[in-house]
Amino acid sequence: EDKVVQSPLSLVVHEGDTVTLNCSYEVTNFRSLLWYKQEKKAPTFLFMLTSSGIEKKSGRLSSILDKKELFSILNITATQTGDSAVYLCAVEAGTSYDKVIFGPGTSLSVIP
Amino acid sequence: GAGVSQSPSNKVTEKGKDVELRCDPISGHTALYWYRQSLGQGLEFLIYFQGNSAPDKSGLPSDRFSAERTGGSVSTLTIQRTQQEDSAVYLCASSLTGAQPQHFGDGTRLSIL
């Protein structure tokens, strides 16, 4: 059965800290891995990764994929209170149609 | 706005009633997804539409759940004879031709009394 696992499930840090969120997966016919940020309502897209070893970067956030070891990390440097959210990892898999499996999410709280 | 629109934003109903949730995707997006998110949990896949067809209905929790999409646009998720365990946020997302990423609506918060 396809599955996506995230760790830690929750994390509390102080402003300015650097955090690393983990996502591992076991799926059939991997196509891409995506990270979303969910604050109060709708998840918003952060990154889409399809190739191993190529870092995607946006401001203080960055992410990389390892297709051999079947995992991805999301790094946030110099955290701010506005980074507090649930970070969702999702894997797109399948052949004839799109199947997207979400992990349970990591709840990040950044305290002043 | 040009985003995914869901209605109602909140729904409170009594156990045993039927409910209908609506999703209006981004114009031109052929792929549409429904998810359920219980408190503190990740997203549980329910159903996926490509156009008006649903090739994957495996995520629907029971036969009380059904979904349809007409005209390749608006979709409705219907829950019959609601149970308390149906209480959750129901999220809809759309994407262009099934390519990622998905664009999410704000969800419908369903509460069954």
Contacts between the chains, C-beta under 8 A, distances in Angstrom:
chain1	res1	chain2	res2	distance
A	6	B	42	7.9
A	32	B	100	5.7
A	34	B	100	5.7
A	34	B	101	5.6
A	36	B	101	7.7
A	36	B	104	8.0
A	41	B	106	4.1
A	41	B	107	5.8
A	42	B	4	7.6
A	42	B	91	7.2
A	42	B	104	4.0
A	42	B	105	6.0
A	42	B	106	5.0
A	42	B	107	6.8
A	43	B	43	7.7
A	43	B	91	7.7
A	43	B	104	5.0
A	44	B	104	7.5
A	45	B	101	4.1
A	45	B	102	7.6
A	45	B	103	7.5
A	48	B	100	5.7
A	48	B	101	5.7
A	88	B	42	6.5
A	88	B	43	6.8
A	90	B	43	7.7
A	92	B	100	5.4
A	96	B	55	7.0
A	97	B	48	6.7
A	97	B	50	6.3
A	97	B	55	4.5
A	97	B	56	6.1
A	97	B	98	7.1
A	98	B	31	6.4
A	98	B	48	6.4
A	98	B	50	7.7
A	98	B	95	7.9
A	98	B	98	4.4
A	98	B	100	7.7
A	99	B	45	7.6
A	99	B	48	7.3
A	99	B	56	6.5
A	100	B	33	6.9
A	100	B	45	6.7
A	100	B	48	8.0
A	100	B	100	7.3
A	100	B	102	7.1
A	101	B	45	6.9
A	102	B	35	7.4
A	102	B	42	4.9
A	102	B	43	4.0
A	102	B	44	7.8
A	102	B	45	7.2
A	103	B	42	5.7
A	104	B	41	6.5
A	104	B	42	4.0
A	105	B	41	7.9
A	105	B	42	4.9
A	107	B	40	7.9
